[in-house]
Amino acid sequence: MPTGAFTEKKDADRLSLGVPADAPAWLDSMRRTLDFQLKQLAYRARAGKLEGVRLVDGALVVSPLESEVPEAAEALKWELNSFLPNVHITDLLAEVDGWTGFADKFTHLRTGDGVRNRSAILAAVLADATNLGPKRMAEASSNVSERQIGWARLFHVRLETYKAAQAAIIDAHSAHPHAALWGAGATSSSDGQFFRASDRAAGRSDVNLHYGSEPGTKFYSHLSDQYGYFSILPISPSESEAPYVLDGLFDHESKLDIDEHYTDTGGSSDHVFGLFALLGRRFAPRLRNLKDRKFHTFEKPDTHPALKTHLGARINIDLIRDNWDELLRMAASMNERIVAPSAILKKLSASKKPSELARALREVGRLERTRFMIEWYCDPKLRRRCLGGLNKGESAHKLKRAVFFHERGEVRDRSFDSQAFRASGLNLVVSAIVHWNTVYVARIVGSLKGKGRTIPGHLLKHVSPISWEHINLTGIYSWRTEPTDPTSFRPLREEKSVFGQAA
């Protein structure tokens, strides 16, 4: 953001950030808040009043959380899934398009007109999602030609139209009443999923020994608490995931407004903590080796003797105060989508000798991480939210792996744009499956309740919409030529109840 535009917005109090424009006021507020939180943590630790946390030789130790998923929820999941209608993936995409109109978002590159051949668009999307490619998709399709798919890809399928189509599905999914059982759409998680690269794409790919000795790429995706994938990006497996955590929160067109975001340790850094604080969002990663991470305070370590082993270096107040305007300008630039957060974060961490701005952002991040760690020790609900959000993403990886099955699930594209198309197609098809499952699970529940069954909400919220056993992903792809009636639904399968037997 140009300095003049930033100054004008700051003077008019239109930065819309999570911190005040006045550095001393923010620092004073943080000092008082942090001092109270540390004293409260020390008192509760000494008194043994921290749920799931104990003080051992002066160190705080967090006990693993026990699963809160009732055994009856597993039986209910299998029963509800047994009623899901069998469906071909081509029909599923056509039906979700009839409900959401996502194919209309693939507008013409030159004219901006809508699509004329919806089947060709859906075939092009499925070709990306299944890793089959347009040529082989045409060979496997009964009524869509290679020329039609190629035309659709050339003039209609672009990364920006993929984002718009993705938003159409996510918004429809978020508005569905059943999705509210899983969350309000205000929290999300992100994680990377590794895919091996074939010999053809190995030259562009990198090796990360964490995933083995073979080269590959990672699809880094963001998932809402309602199981809606709203962003995806191919990244190198040797890169840190931390710079891309914020990208997904800005690089989407859905109506989701994420307040709290979860990652594992690989997605966290003090810089990311600092940016989340400046932007007014909550960052809640699952940190590995938490007891070895230090609190950073304004005072000397002996101010809080009970937590002495947990206290690290003091916060450099002068560094934050001297660079406050630049910190605000950086955050405002991201908030208005002038620059991608990953571009700045990678720039700040590229030099062996960090700039003043990088060091100032680290100090802000240290403050925010300290506050987060205190709350992590004090609040078991926060720990459960984080764990639950990450578990949703990890379980959804299995569905992505099942869809991305052609070519042995290997990425064969050498360019970033081609890999981004594959990732976007995969995200779109998985989101369509999730929404289709959600609609039909809601219909199943309504049918069972109409027959006098009582299905407790505390069990139903643990039934996720990521099953795919009832979906035929392979074979000859037969595409519909007639429009889909959005008011017409498939009859439910009639299966013997296993929930009643298990109960």
N, C-alpha and C positions, 0 to 999 in steps of 0.2 A: 504494500500500500504506500503510495507516495506520501512523503512527510507532510506536505500541505493538507492533503485530504485527511490524514490521521489527526493532525492538530485541530482541524475544523470539527471533526467528529468528537474529539475529546472535549473540546471547549463546550460543545453543545450537549455533552453527556449522552452521546448516541453510539458508544462503542459496543454495548450489549455484551459485556464480558462478565465473568464471575467474580471479579475483584474490583475494588474502587479505583478511580484514577489517581488517588492520592496514596503514594507509597507509605509515608509515615502512619497514616490511619490504618492501612492494612496490616503493617508490621505490629502496631500497638495491639490491634485486635487479636492477631495471631499469638502474640506473646502472652496475653491474658488467658486465651483459650487453651494454649498448650500447657501453661503452668497448672491450670486447674485440672486438665486431663491427666497429666503426669502424677499429680498428688492423689487424684482419685484412684488411678491404677495402682500406685504404691500401697495405698491403704487397703484396697480390696485384695491385693496379692498377699499382704501380710495377714489379713483376716481370713484368708481362704474363701473369699466370696466371688471368685471368678469361675463361672461355670465351664467345666471342661479344661481348665488351666490350673496348673499347680506350680508352686515356687520350689525349685530344687537347687540347693547350693547357690542361692542368689540369682538363678536363671529361671525365666518363665518357660514352661513346657506345655504345649497344647496337645491334648489327647485327641486321637482320631475320632471323627464323628461316626456315630452309628447310623445305619440306613433308616430313614423314616418312611420308606415305602412298605406298606403292609403286604403280607403274602397274598391276601385276597385280591390285591390290585393286579397281580400277575395273572391270576385265573380270570379276572374280568377282562383283561386285555385279550387273552386268547379267545374268550367267548365272543367279544365284539368283533374281533378280526374274522371269526368264522362266518359272520353274516355279510362281510364285505363282498359285493358282486365281483365276479371275475371280469377282467377288462383288458383289452389290448391297449398298449401304450398310445397307439395312434388315436383310438377312440377317446382315451382319457384326455389327451391334449386338446382334441376337438371340443370335448364337453367343457373343459375348463375355459377354453377360448369363448365358448358360448356364454358362460357365466360372467367372464371378466372383460372380454374383448381385447385381450392382450395382443392379438395379432394385428389389430388396427394401429398399434404403436410402431410397427415396422413401416414407416412412411417412405415414399420414394425419395431417393437422394436428390434429384433435380427439381421435381415438381411439388414434393410434399404431399402428394396424393396418397390415399390409403391403398391397401393391398387389394388386388383383384383375384389372385389365386391363393387362397388361404392355405390350401394343402401344400403348396410349394414352400410357403413360409414355414409351416410346421415341420415339413420334411427337412428343411435346411437346419432348423433348430435342433431336431432330433439327431441329425447327422453330426452336429457338434457335440451334443450331450453324450452320445453313445460312443464317440471316438471312431465312428464308421467312415466319416468323410462324405462329401456330396456325390462323388462318382459311384461309390459302392452303395450309398443309400438309394440312388436311382435304380441300380441293378436289383436291389432288394425290395423295391416298391412296385406295386402292381399298376398304379395309375398316375404316377408322377414321373416325368422324364428328367434326364440329366440336364437338358437345356432349361427346363422350368426351374429346377433347383439352382442352377448356375445364375439364371437371371435374378432370382430372388436374392441370392447372396450378393450379387454385384450391385443391385440398386436399392435393396431394402434392408438387408441385414448389416448393421454397423454396431459399434460398441454403444453409441448413444441411443440407438433404437432398442438394443438389448436392455439398457438401463430403464428405459420408459416402459417396456413390456414387463420387466421384473417388478417395477413399482405398481403396475396395474394388478398383478396377482397378489403382491404383498398387501396392498391396500384393501382388496376384497377379502383376503384372509383375515386381516386384523379386524375388519368390520363384522365378521361372522360371530354370532353370539357364543358358539362353542369354543372359539379360540380364547375367549376371556377366562376359561378355566385354567389355562396354562400361565397366564400373566396379562398385564395391562399393555404390553408393548413398549414399556418404558425402560426395560433392561435388556442387555444383549451380551453375547460372548463372541470371541473370535479365536480362531485356531488355524494352523496350517496343516494340510494333508499332502503327503508325499506321493508322487507318481513317478515311476521309473521312466527313463527316456530310452528310446530305441537307438540302434546304431546311427540311424539317420539324423536324430536330434541330439546325439550325445555331444557334438561339438559345441553346442550352445549351452549345454547343461553343466551343472557342477556336482561335485561329490561331497556329501556330508556323511562321515563315518557313523553318525548316529543312526542313519538309515541303511547302512551297508556300504559296500565298495563300488556300487554301480551309480552312474550319474542319473540325475533326474531333475524334477522341478516340483515346486510346492504351489498348491492353490490355497491362498489365504482368504478365508471367508468369514463373514459376520452373520450371526444368527440371533434373531430376537427371542425373547422368552416365550413367544407364541409359536416357535419352530419355523419362523419365516426367514429364509436366507435373503438378505437385502443387499449384499455386496460380495464381490469376489475378485481376486487379483492374482495372477501368476507371479511368483517371486523365486529367486534362487534359493535352494535349500541351504546354501552356506551363509546366507544373509541372516541378520537378526530380524526377528518378527516385530520388534518394538517400534521401528519407524512407521510401520504400516497400520498400527492399531487405530490411530485416529483417522486414517484415510477412509476407511469404510463407513465411519460415522458421518462423513461429509459427502462422500462420493456415491450418493444414491438419490433417487427422486421420489421415494415413497413418503407417506405422511408420518412415518415413525419419528418420534422425538425421544431419543435415548438419553436417559438421565444417569444411568449407572451401567458400567461396562466391566466384564470379567475376562481375564486371560490367565494363562499359566505363567510360570516364571519367565519363559522365553519372550513373552510380549511386554515385559515390564522393564523400566529404567527410570532413573530419577528425572530425566528430561521429559518422559511421558507423564509422570506424576505432575510435574510442573505445568505442562500444557493443559492437562485436564483441569487443574485448579484455576488457571487463567481463563479457561473457556467456560467455567461454571458447570462442569460435569464431574461425575464421580467415577474414579478409577479404583477397581477392587480386584487386583490380581491374586492368584494363589501362589504365594511366595515360598520357594523351597528354602530350607535351612533358615527358617524365620528367627530362631533363637540366636543365630550368629549375626543378624543384621542389627545395626545400631540405631538408637534414637538420636536425633540432633536437636539441640535446644538452644535457647538464647543465653542461658546461665551456665556457670561452671558445673562440672559433673558432681561436685560435692553438695550441690543444692538439693539433689534427690538421692540420698545415700542408699535407699532401699533398692534403687534401680541402677546402681553404679556400674554393674557389669554390662548393662545394656546401653550405656550412654557413650556416644562418639563425639566427633568434633563439633564445636559450636558453630552456629549459623553466622555467616558473614553478612551482617546487616548492611554495611556500607556498600557492598557489591550489589545487593538487590536494589538499594535506594538509587545508586548512581545509574543503573541500567533499566530503571522501571519503565520509562517511556518506550524504550526499544522492546522490552518484553511485551508491553501492551500492543505496540504496533505489529509485532510478529503474530500475536494471538488474534488480533483483529483481521489481519490478512488471511488467516486460515478460516476465521468465522465467516468471512464474506466470500470464501472460495476463490480468492485471488491466487493462492498458491497451495499446493498439496502439502499437508503436514510432513509427509515422508521426505519431500524435497528439502525442507528446512532441517529436519532432524538428522538426515544423513550428512548435510553440509556442516552442521554444528559438531558432529562427532568424527568428521573426516581428518581433521588436523591432529597431529600428535601433541601440539601445544594449543589447548582450548582457548577460544576467544573469550573476552569478558562477558559477552552475551551468553555463550555456552555455560560459563561458570555461574553466572547469575541465575540462569534457568535451572541449573543443577541445585543451587541453594533453595530455590522455591520448591523444587521437587523433593528435596530432603525434608523440608517442613511438612509438605503434604503427605509424604510416605510415613513420617513419624506419627502424624495424626491418624492415618489409616491403620498402622500397626497397633496403636493403642486401642482403637475401636475393635480391631480383629481379636485382640486378647479379651476385650470386655463383652463383646456381643456375639453369642453363638448363632443368632439369626443371620448376621452378616456372613459368617462362615458357611452356613447352610445355603444361603442364596448364591454365593459364589460357586460352591461345589455343585449345586443343582444346575446352574447356568452352564458350567463347563461340561457336565455330564450330558446335557442335551446335545451340545455340539459334537462330542465324541461319539455318541450313539448314532447321530445323523451321518457321520462319516461312512458308516456301513452302507447306507442307502446310496451315497454318491459312488462308492466303489462298485455297487451292483449295477448302476446305470452306465458307468464309464467302463464298459467291459470289452469292447472290441479292441483288436490289436493287443490282446493280453493285458489291457488296461495301461499300455505304455503310451507316453506322449511322443508323437512322431513329428511334430511341427517344430521347425527350427527358429522361426521368428517370434518375437514377443506378441505381435498382433494376432498371429494365428493361434498361439497358446491362449491368449485372452479370449478369442472367440470360443475355443473349446471350453474354457472355464465358465464363460457367460452362458453358453448353451446348457452346460451341466447344471448350473445354478437355477436356470429357468425351468428346466424339466423337473428337477427335484422339488422346486417350489410348487409346480403344478400338481405333482403327486401328493405332496403334503396337504394342499388345499382340497384336492379331490377326496382324500381320505377323511379330512375333517368334516366335509359336507356329509359324507355317507355315515360316518360314525355318529354324527348328530342325528341323522335320520334313524339309525339303528336304535339309539337310546330313546328317541321319541316313540318308536314302535314298541319297544319293550315296556316303556312306561304306560303306553296305551293299553297294554295287556295286563296291567296291574303290578308290574315289577317295580321295586324300589331300588334305585341305583344311587348309592351315597356319593355326594360330590367329592368327598375326601379320597375316594377310590378312583373316581373318574378322572381326576386331574393328573393321575399317574399313567393314564393310557395315552401314549404318544401317537402321533399320526404318521409315523415313519415306516410302517410295514409295507412290504412290496410283494409278498408271496402270491397275492391274488392278481398281480399285474404281469401280463405276457410282454416281456421286453424284447424278445427275439422272434425270428421267423420272417415271413413275408409281410411287409408293411403295406396294409391296404388303407388308403386315405379316403375319407368321405368326400363325396362330390356335392352333396346337398347340405344346406345350412343346418346347424344343430339347434334344436329347440331347447332353450335354457330352462323351460318350465317342466321338461320331461326328465324323469329319473329312472334308473334301472331298478328292477325288483331286487329286493334283498335276498341273499341266500338263506335258506332255512336249514339251520344246523342244530343238532342236539346241544342243549345247554351243558357246558362243563363247569360253569361258575356255581350252579346250584349243587353239583356233585362235590366240588372242592369245598364248598362251604359246609 
